[in-house]
Amino acid sequence: MIVMTLILIAFSRISFGEEQFTPDQSQSQFAQSLKSTVPGVEDASWKTHVDLWVQSPLGDQSSAKKIAVDVLEKGSKDLGQMFCVHVHKGDWKEIYKQCRTY
C-alpha cells in the first residue's frame, strides 16, 4: 500500500510539473508589447503567473540587467502586478533575474 501511494505521488508530481501555464489577456498583451517597446527584447513569455522570461540576443550581464530594469519599469505602469523577469539568450539559461514587489 505504501509503495502504491509513493508511485501515485510521483506520477502526480510529474504530471503537475508538465502543465502549461496560460497567461491572462493583460499578461499576453504586455509580453507581446515588449518586442516593440524595449530595446534588446526578441521574445517574451510567461512561465508562471509571476515569471516572465525574456529572450535577448545580448548575452552579457550588464545588458541583461538593463533589459530587466526596463521591463519591470514598463510593467509597473502597464501591468500593475508583482513579477520577476528572467533574461536569457535563447537557451533558457538565465543570464540575469530581477523581481518587482510592491
CORMOKA-V664216 format. One record per backbone hydrogen bond with DSSP energy under -1.0 kcal/mol. CO is the residue of the C=O (numbers start at 0). NH is the residue of the N-H. Records with the same first field share a line. If there is no record, write none. Layout:
CO->NH ; NH
This chain:
0->4
1->5
2->6
3->7
4->8
5->9
6->10
7->11
8->12
9->13
10->14
11->15
12->16
15->18
23->27
24->28
25->29
26->30
27->31
28->32
29->33
32->36
33->37
37->40
42->54
44->52
49->83
50->46 ; 47
51->85
52->44
53->87
54->41 ; 42
59->63
60->64
61->65
62->66
63->67
64->68
65->69
66->70
67->71
68->72
69->73
70->74
71->75
72->76
73->77
74->78 ; 79
82->99
83->51
84->97
85->53
86->94 ; 95
87->55
95->86
97->84
99->82
